[in-house]
Amino acid sequence: EDPKEDMRLMIENYTVPALASAVRDREDALQLCATLLSEGKVEELADVLRPFEARYVEQRRSSKFNLDLTQNGFDGPSLELLRRGLNRMPRRVSQAHSKRAGVVLPLCNVNGVPCILFEKRSAKLRAHADEVCLPGGMVSSETDKSIVGTCLREMNEEITMDNIDDVVTVLGVLRCNWGEVHHLVGVAVTPVVCYLGEIGNADIQPSADEVAEVFTVPLSLFLESERWVHRQGFAPIFTGGPHVIWGLTGYIIHRFVKDILARYRVQCPLNGPRKWVP
């Protein structure tokens, strides 16, 4: 593990009291080990330290955090695990930002294969034409009661799907670094993770004025590190799909992989669609 990444995750995801308690527990454990060593109680010392061996730590992590998507893709138990992971990362959206927006990170199944849905913006648009993006847009202070409301409203405006309001399940907010997001787009963007259900046979139609194409990428491809390109000072770039995913969208997907999916040992179907377009 990268020590800097470990520090970042701890600082961003745990409160000061929780970190202070962990440091206190660590000191207690070290003092106990020192006492046992000074008294020559080597076997008892070994019993205290053994659970901290790398192999035992890995065994505990693997057995506790298993996300099996091989049978039915995203299902009730797997969605609950993701919801818990998101809930451990509460995010406070400041009203002080003059420009606020929300985007949906839409999880879905395509014939039982877990995927993420994307849009390719229309070439007619003045800003970010032809780029891959997630459904979403700017907050409307007049109509939106919450950032979730913003995301769902914008998604409804950009794509149409039968009974979309009934099938969408909101899992939670994905916590991102405000400074990194502002550096990329100059707007306070909040990603909301949702589940759209099984869409393999769904009739999804993009709004021609805004969206040129709707497509999905299997979740398993995002877990393969060789499909990502990292450059200093730039957001991660994903090259494993039908279109290159970069900028804010690449940043959000990469944060979802590292901050949420990395908590689990994710198992995906070996065979799945490389791309799906309705």
Salt bridges, closest charged atoms under 4 A:
GLU5 OE2 - ARG8 NH2 2.68
GLU5 OE2 - ARG255 NH2 3.48
GLU5 OE2 - LYS258 NZ 3.63
GLU12 OE1 - ARG8 NH1 2.83
GLU27 OE2 - ARG26 NH1 3.35
ASP28 OD1 - ARG24 NH2 2.98
GLU39 OE1 - LYS41 NZ 3.09
ASP47 OD1 - ARG50 NH1 3.03
GLU53 OE1 - ARG55 NE 3.14
GLU80 OE1 - ARG83 NE 3.34
GLU80 OE2 - ARG84 NE 3.52
ASP130 OD1 - LYS120 NZ 3.42
GLU131 OE1 - HIS128 ND1 3.41
ASP144 OD1 - ARG153 NE 2.81
GLU154 OE2 - ARG153 NH1 3.18
GLU157 OE2 - ARG153 NH1 3.19
GLU213 OE1 - HIS243 NE2 3.23
GLU213 OE2 - LYS275 NZ 3.28
GLU224 OE1 - ARG227 NE 2.39
ASP259 OD1 - ARG8 NH2 2.78
ASP259 OD2 - ARG255 NE 2.86
